[in-house]
């Protein structure tokens, strides 16, 4: 094999590896950030009645939220209080 051919193959292999690694690194750093969303529930009382208001704050400062769901579980039944979807960031 000639030296030019070996250099070309090494350059081509490096370019292929870079084209695979660059998107993988971007995905790991920006989309799989490792931080959990922040959820805060504020209530004046420990019990909840029919007219009781709950204040819920949910946020994700890096990638944003795609969906928020708030519900209650009583006697094995699930009750949805709020379900909202957001466009992707």
C-alpha positions in Angstrom: 0.0 0.0 0.0 1.2 3.4 -0.8 1.6 6.1 1.9 -1.0 8.4 0.3 -3.6 5.6 0.3 -2.9 4.8 4.0 -3.2 8.5 4.9 -6.4 8.8 2.9 -7.9 5.8 4.7 -6.9 7.1 8.1 -8.4 10.5 7.3 -11.6 8.9 6.0 -11.8 6.7 9.2 -11.3 9.8 11.4 -14.0 11.7 9.5 -16.5 8.8 9.9 -15.7 8.5 13.6 -16.2 12.3 14.0 -19.5 12.2 12.2 -20.7 9.5 14.7 -19.2 10.9 17.9 -20.2 14.5 17.4 -24.0 13.9 17.4 -23.6 11.4 20.3 -21.7 13.9 22.4 -24.3 16.6 21.6 -27.1 14.3 22.6 -25.4 13.4 25.9 -24.7 17.0 26.9 -27.8 18.8 25.8 -30.7 16.3 25.7 -29.7 13.9 28.5 -28.7 16.7 30.8 -29.0 14.6 34.0 -31.0 17.2 35.9 -34.5 16.4 37.1 -37.4 18.9 36.6 -38.4 21.0 39.6 -41.8 20.3 41.1 -43.3 22.3 43.9 -46.7 21.8 45.6 -48.0 24.5 47.8 -51.0 24.0 50.0 -52.4 25.7 53.1 -53.8 22.5 54.5 -52.8 18.8 54.8 -56.2 17.7 53.7 -57.9 18.3 50.3 -61.6 18.9 49.9 -63.8 19.6 46.8 -63.2 23.3 46.8 -59.6 23.3 48.0 -57.1 24.9 45.6 -53.7 23.4 45.0 -50.8 25.5 43.6 -48.4 23.4 41.6 -45.2 24.7 40.0 -43.2 22.6 37.5 -40.2 23.7 35.6 -37.1 22.5 33.7 -34.7 25.3 33.0 -32.5 23.5 30.5 -34.6 21.5 28.1 -38.1 22.5 29.2 -41.2 20.4 29.9 -43.0 18.3 27.3 -45.9 17.3 29.5 -47.3 18.0 33.0 -49.7 15.7 34.7 -51.2 16.1 38.2 -53.5 13.5 39.6 -54.8 11.9 42.8 -55.0 8.3 43.7 -57.9 7.3 46.0 -59.1 3.8 46.8 -57.1 2.4 43.8 -58.7 4.9 41.4 -56.8 7.6 39.6 -58.3 11.1 39.2 -56.6 13.5 36.8 -56.6 17.1 38.1 -54.5 18.6 35.3 -52.9 17.4 32.1 -51.1 19.8 29.8 -48.7 19.3 26.9 -46.2 21.8 25.6 -44.4 22.1 22.4 -40.8 20.8 22.4 -37.9 23.1 23.1 
